[in-house]
Amino acid sequence: MARTSSEAQRWSIALLRVVVGFTFLMHGGQKWFSLGPHATAAMFAEMHIPLPYLSALLAGTAELLCGLFLILGLMTRLATVPLMIVMLVALLGVHLRHGFFMRNGGAEYVLLLLAALLAIRALGPGEAAMDNSVGGRRR
């Protein structure tokens, strides 16, 4: 039974990793391709994020690339770090002052993503990850 539970945990972590990665990939794609860096920078400026154009480029790139790395399970633990930084900036610089609920621009969504990133960093990539084939052994 322990083996089955352990296997279920690894697949659950993988599911979390892929869904979180896809979420960030989509948000990064939105910043780069849908809104574009200039519109994202304008939005960041309205939110009083310092250096809005550079911040838009960095956030969009981190979300796009690290989101892809999470989906693939490639450099998983490392890929969580830039995303946690983006979420901390969003949490402390924008959302926390609006309370908890997302409807009011609050922190609930950012907190959820930050907690998921912390879990992925702590637990590793789970199943179906490229990290597992590095060196020919499970990590």
C-alpha positions as a printed NumPy array, in Angstrom:
array([[  0.   ,   0.   ,   0.   ],
       [  2.838,   2.413,   0.779],
       [  4.221,   2.018,  -2.718],
       [  0.874,   2.895,  -4.288],
       [  0.486,   5.904,  -1.998],
       [  3.993,   7.081,  -2.851],
       [  3.312,   6.669,  -6.561],
       [  0.037,   8.593,  -6.232],
       [  1.902,  11.379,  -4.443],
       [  4.5  ,  11.616,  -7.232],
       [  1.758,  11.816,  -9.88 ],
       [ -0.137,  14.393,  -7.796],
       [  2.982,  16.54 ,  -7.575],
       [  3.438,  16.179, -11.33 ],
       [ -0.143,  17.314, -11.922],
       [  0.391,  20.342,  -9.696],
       [  3.676,  21.142, -11.465],
       [  2.112,  20.968, -14.939],
       [ -0.975,  23.021, -14.056],
       [  1.08 ,  25.7  , -12.285],
       [  3.557,  25.707, -15.166],
       [  0.758,  26.089, -17.706],
       [ -0.732,  28.959, -15.686],
       [  2.576,  30.817, -15.709],
       [  3.228,  29.995, -19.368],
       [ -0.129,  31.528, -20.298],
       [  0.467,  34.651, -18.193],
       [  3.943,  35.087, -19.672],
       [  2.538,  34.613, -23.168],
       [ -0.102,  37.227, -22.411],
       [  2.569,  39.716, -21.309],
       [  4.697,  39.087, -24.4  ],
       [  2.222,  38.363, -27.184],
       [ -1.338,  39.313, -26.283],
       [ -0.933,  42.552, -24.334],
       [  2.66 ,  43.069, -25.369],
       [  5.481,  44.51 , -23.246],
       [  4.406,  48.149, -23.682],
       [  0.829,  47.598, -22.513],
       [  2.058,  45.373, -19.685],
       [  4.518,  48.11 , -18.664],
       [  1.714,  50.678, -18.688],
       [ -0.362,  48.406, -16.463],
       [  2.647,  47.921, -14.14 ],
       [  3.153,  51.698, -13.996],
       [ -0.472,  52.144, -12.884],
       [  0.199,  49.625, -10.11 ],
       [  3.302,  51.629,  -9.078],
       [  5.705,  48.793,  -9.855],
       [  9.214,  50.27 , -10.145],
       [ 10.892,  50.296, -13.566],
       [  7.674,  49.164, -15.248],
       [  9.093,  48.334, -18.683],
       [ 12.025,  46.344, -17.322],
       [  9.732,  44.718, -14.752],
       [  7.28 ,  43.742, -17.508],
       [ 10.061,  42.181, -19.564],
       [ 11.506,  40.299, -16.59 ],
       [  8.144,  39.086, -15.289],
       [  6.922,  38.043, -18.741],
       [ 10.157,  36.213, -19.531],
       [ 10.243,  34.454, -16.142],
       [  6.629,  33.382, -16.457],
       [  7.015,  32.178, -20.039],
       [ 10.309,  30.295, -19.704],
       [  9.963,  29.009, -16.154],
       [  6.363,  28.008, -16.859],
       [  7.62 ,  25.921, -19.776],
       [ 10.369,  24.424, -17.592],
       [  7.768,  23.443, -14.992],
       [  5.575,  21.787, -17.607],
       [  8.552,  19.788, -18.847],
       [  9.868,  19.119, -15.355],
       [ 13.205,  20.583, -16.416],
       [ 15.343,  22.28 , -13.747],
       [ 12.156,  22.244, -11.715],
       [ 13.425,  23.481,  -8.376],
       [ 15.489,  26.216, -10.017],
       [ 12.55 ,  27.284, -12.219],
       [ 10.44 ,  27.991,  -9.143],
       [ 12.813,  30.708,  -7.869],
       [ 12.165,  33.469, -10.471],
       [  8.447,  32.719, -10.29 ],
       [  8.45 ,  33.008,  -6.5  ],
       [ 10.187,  36.379,  -6.856],
       [  7.514,  37.541,  -9.335],
       [  4.779,  36.36 ,  -6.957],
       [  6.406,  38.054,  -3.947],
       [  6.643,  41.352,  -5.837],
       [  3.008,  40.993,  -6.898],
       [  1.937,  40.067,  -3.365],
       [  3.827,  42.765,  -1.477],
       [  3.764,  45.484,  -4.114],
       [  0.212,  45.198,  -5.403],
       [ -2.252,  42.667,  -4.013],
       [ -1.774,  42.624,  -0.246],
       [ -3.077,  46.175,   0.207],
       [ -6.388,  45.1  ,  -1.399],
       [ -7.11 ,  42.425,   1.175],
       [ -7.61 ,  38.74 ,   0.551],
       [-10.318,  38.312,  -2.062],
       [ -9.348,  38.355,  -5.739],
       [-12.555,  40.152,  -6.679],
       [-11.157,  43.249,  -4.969],
       [ -7.669,  42.776,  -6.429],
       [ -6.611,  40.934,  -3.288],
       [ -3.937,  38.378,  -2.607],
       [ -5.737,  35.006,  -2.75 ],
       [ -4.621,  33.979,  -6.272],
       [ -1.038,  35.115,  -5.761],
       [ -0.873,  33.364,  -2.379],
       [ -2.174,  30.152,  -3.926],
       [  0.427,  30.248,  -6.695],
       [  3.191,  31.088,  -4.234],
       [  2.193,  28.173,  -1.981],
       [  2.113,  25.814,  -4.988],
       [  5.583,  26.979,  -6.048],
       [  6.905,  26.406,  -2.524],
       [  5.434,  22.891,  -2.521],
       [  6.947,  22.071,  -5.922],
       [ 10.324,  23.427,  -4.809],
       [ 10.217,  21.358,  -1.617],
       [  8.895,  18.127,  -3.136],
       [ 10.589,  18.138,  -6.532],
       [  9.08 ,  17.493,  -9.946],
       [  7.143,  14.292,  -9.31 ],
       [  6.553,  11.864, -12.191],
       [  6.926,  12.461, -15.939],
       [  9.665,  15.052, -15.508],
       [ 12.799,  15.526, -17.558],
       [ 14.663,  16.031, -14.268],
       [ 14.083,  12.336, -13.522],
       [ 16.096,  11.231, -16.538],
       [ 19.131,  13.449, -15.824],
       [ 21.893,  11.078, -14.862],
       [ 19.579,   8.112, -15.484],
       [ 18.018,   8.079, -12.012],
       [ 14.962,   9.357, -10.168],
       [ 15.593,  12.402,  -8.014]])
